[in-house]
């Protein structure tokens, strides 16, 4: 047996130097070569313990040479960058996970980041955001910024997790997120939301993969989920709002298991009925926080099930809004019925054509059979 240790120094682009150490173990008839790469690469002078390549003290005019071109995990810190756009994303062409916290960014333009998978851009001052279509971004962290409009994010069709909590949103259209067919987590808590619209008209809002939706700590006076179509939604938190009732049928949320209701001025009649429906659905209402508990000091009215506060004088469900909500659901059902009728008519027409074709075929077979019989009779 012989043991040989040798080192191979390899040159990579951008003068990236790495040492590969190989150990050759020879024992006939077995030959084994074990190689281990030792990270002595020189194009990331400062690497954090979490694996990120750290880039610091970036100032204008930006020099592309200071960015590590081949790094997949990059953390930019100790810098002030008012506008983060293509000019900064392009030198980071290979970055898949980028952290740009606390850089006092005011404008974020998602362009030129064609390989970016995860972006942490929280704790900035972002009030404007835009995005190119077709980006592969799966996670976007924009919490603790100054956003008042997020409609431009609808271009991010591959997004799976979108964190927008602790911004300045006052109104929102949920159909902004409808193109995000892969979206699983959406956080909107601790904004200033007063209105949330499903969309325009009575068109259902289909979000097929959404599992968690957080709306707590806003200022919502009412919420209509009648046209929500979120078949996988498991967690919905609407606690700490100004809700007296919900315009909703729980049947639209068949997978719901966690519902946060506490700290709202509920109408007692509505809340009693909702709790009965929750019980019928067997949603867990144990004291571990799924439905929530209102403190004694914050409950000037009645307490239902020793948990949730309500008031007989609270705003009762608006019959006009109820009618609009129900009308939307009825319209959708009528469209489904009309569609079913059209499919039945199509099937009936196809059946008539088939019957006619079968009749013609039967006639031809009968004619052939008669011809064969006549010829057999004519044969001596």
N, C-alpha and C positions, 0 to 999 in steps of 0.2 A: 504494500500500500504506500502511496506517495501523496503528499499534500502540498499544493502550490497556491500561494496567495499572490494575486497581482492586481494592479489598478489600471483602469483605462480612463483617460481623460478625454471627454468628448466635447466638441464645439457645437453650440446651438446658435440659432439666429439671435441677433441683438447681443452678441457676446455673452450669452447665457452659458455658464460653465457649471457642470455637475460632475461629480465623481461617482463612478460605478465600481464597486468592489466585488470581485468574483472569487469564489473558492472552488477549486477543482479537486474532487476526491476520486482517486483512481483505484479501482479494485476489480481485476478481471473476473468475470466478463462484464462488470457493471461500471458504467461511467456516469458520474453525476456532477453537474455543474450548478452551483448555487450562486445567485447574484443578488446583491442588495444595493439599492440606490441610496447614497448618502446625500442629504439635502445641503449642498454647498453652493446652491445657485445664487448668483450675485445680483440679479435684476430686481430683487425685493429686499432692500436693506433693513426694513423694519416690519417684522411679522408679529402679530398679536398672538396671544396664547390660544385664541379660538380659531386660528388658522387664517385670519384675514391678513392680506397685505396692506399695511397702513401707509397712507400718503398724507402728508401734513404741509401746512403753511403754503397753500396754493393762493396765488395772487394774480391779478390781471397785469399784463397780458398773459394768458395761459400758455405754457410751454408744453406741447404734447410729449416731449421727451421725459418729463418727470413722472408720467403715468406708466405703470408696468403693463406692457402690451399683451402679455400672455397669461396674466393672472385671472383666475375665475372668481376669487373672493377678494373684494377690494373694499377698504374702509377709508373714507376721506374725512379727516377731522382737523380741528384747530385751524379752520379757514373761514373766510367770509365770501360766499358766492351768491350774489343777488339773483342771478339768472342761471339756471342749470338747463342746458339745451344740447343740441347736436354737437356743438363745438367741444363739449366735454364728454359726451357719450362716445363719440367716434374714437378717441384715443383709448377707450376702454372696450374695444370691440369684442374681446373674448370674455368679458365679465359676465358671469351668470348670477352672481349674488353681490349686490352693491349696497353699501351702507353710507348714507349721506345725512345723518342726524345732525342737528344743531349747527347748521352752516348759514343760518339767517337767509335761506332761500326764499324769495318772494314769488318767483315765476318758475314753474317746472314744465318743460317741453319734452315729452317722451318721444324722441326721434333719434334714429341712429343707434339704437340699442337692440339690435336684432337677435342677440343671444341671451338677453337679460331674462332671468327666470324669477328672481326675487329682488324687490327694491324696498329698502327701508328709508323713507324720507320724512319721518315724523320729527316733532320738536323743531319746526322751522316757522316761517312766517308766510307760507305759501297761500296766496289768494287767487292765483290763476294757474290753471293746469290744462294742458292739451296733450293729445296722443295721436300718433300715427296708427292707421289700421294695419292689422296683420302681425302685431308684435306678439311674441310668445309668452309674455309676462303672465305668471300664475299667481303671485302674491304681491300685493301693493299695500304698503303701510303709510298712510297719510294722516294719521291721528295727530292731534295737537298742532293744528295749523290754523289758517284763517279763511278757509274755503267757504264761499257762499253759493257756489254753483259747481256742480260736478257732472253736468250733462256731457262734457267732452269725453268722459271716461267710457261712454258707450262703445267707443271704438275698440276697447280691450276685450275682445270676444272670447279669449282663452283664459280669462282670469278665474281663479278658484276661490281666493280669499281676498276680500277688500275691506280694509280697516279705515273708516272715515269718522270715527268718534272724536269728540272734543274739537269740533270745528265751529263755524258760525252759520250753519245751514238753518234757514227759517222756513223754507218751503221745499218740497221735493216731489218729483214725479217718479214713481217706482218703475214705470216702463223704461226709464233710463237704463235700468239694469237688465231688461228683458233680452237684449242681444247676448248677454253673458250666459250662455247655455250651460257652462260648467261651474257657475258660481255656487259655492257651498256655504260660505260664511260671509255675512254682511253686518258690519257694526256701525250703528248710527247714534249711539247713545251720547248723552251730554252735548247735544247741539242746542239749537234754539227753535226746533221744529214746531210750527203751529199748524201746518197743513201738510198732509201726505195724500197725493192723488194717485189712484191706480194708473190712470192714463187718460186718454181722450175717448169720449163716447162710452159705450157699454161693452167694449172689447175686453175679454178676460185677460188677466195678466198671468202668463205661463212662465214659471221659473222651475224647471223640472228637477234640478239637483240641489236647490237651496235647502239647507238643513238647519241653519241657525240665523236668526234675525233679532237684533238687539235695538230697541227703541226707547229704553228707559231714560229717565232724567231729561225729558224734553217738555214741551208745553202744549201737547196735543189735546184739544177739547173733544175731538171725536175721531174715529178711525173706522173706515168701511173696508172689511176684508171679504165682502160678499163675492167679488169677482177675482179674488186671488186663487190661482191654481198652482199650489206648491205641495205636491203630493209627498215630498220627502221632508217637509219642515217638521223638525222635532222640537226645537226650542224657539219660543217667542216670548220676549220680555217687553211689556208695555208699562211696567211699574213707574212710579214717580212722574206721572203726567197729570193732566186735568180732565181725565176721562170720566164721564158719568155713565156711559154705556158704550158698547161696541156694536156697530152695524155688521153683524157677522153670523154665519152659520158655522158651527164647528165642523160640519160635514165636509167643508171645503179643505180642511186640514186633517186628512185621515191619519197621518203619522205623528201628530202632535202628542208630546209626552211631558213637556215642561212649559208652563205658562205663568209668567210673572204678572200679577194683578195689583199688588199692594201699593199703598200710597197714591190712591186716586179717589176723587169724590164721587163714588158710584151711587147711582140711583138704587134704592133698596129693592124695589120690585124687579128691576132688571138683574141685579146681582144675585138675588135669590134664585131666579130662573137659570142663570148661568151656572151657578154652583150645582144645581140639580143636573144639568146637562154634563158638567164635568164629572160628576159622580157616575152618571150613566155610561160615560166613555171610559170610566175607570182610570182617569188620570190620577197620578200620585199626588195627593194633597197633604202628605205628612208634614210635620213641622220642620223638615230639613230645608225648607226654603223654596220649594218649587212654585207654590202659589204666593207665598210671602205672608208676612204678619205686619199689621199696622200697630204702632205703639199706642198705648193708652192715651198719652198726652196729645196725640195728633188725631184723635177720633172724637169729634164733637157730636156725632150721631149715634147710630146703632152699630152693633158688632154682630156679624154673622159667622157662625161656627167658631166664635172666639178668635177670629183671625183677621177678617177683612172689615173695614169700616165703610158705612154707607149712610145716606141721609134720605129721609122721606121728601125733603124739599129740594133735592138735587134735580138738575135738569133731566126731564123725562125724554125718552127717545122721540126725536122729531118725526112726526108722521110723514112729512114730505120727503125727508131723507130716507126714511124707511121705505117709502113707496118707490123712490128712485132706485134704491138698492135692490128691492125685490123685482122691480121692472127690468133691471139689468139681468138678473138671474133668469127671469121669465123669457126675456129676449133670447138669451143664450140657449135655453131649453127649446124654444120655438125653432131656432136655427138648426139645432140638432135634430128635431123632429122633421123639419123640411129636408134636411140632408138624408135622413133615414128614408123618407118617402121617395126621394129621387133615386136612392139606391134600390129600393123595392121595385120602382117602375122600371129601372134599368134591367133588373133581374127578370121581371115579368116579360119585358120585351125580348130579352135573350131567350127566355123559355119558349115564347111564341115562335121565334125564328127556328129554334131547335126542333119544335114540334112540326113546323112546316117542312123542315129539311128531312126529318124522320118520315113524314108522310110521303114526300117525294121518293125517298129511298125505298120505302115499302112498296110503292107503286111500281118502281123499276124492277124490284126483286120479283114481284108478282108477274110482271110482263116477261121477265127472263124465264120464270118457272113455266109459264104457259107455252113459251116458245120451245123449251126443252121437251115438254110433254107432247107437243104437236110433232116434233121431229122424231121422237121415239115411236110415235104411232105410225108415222110414214115409213119407218124402217121395216123391210120385209123380214 
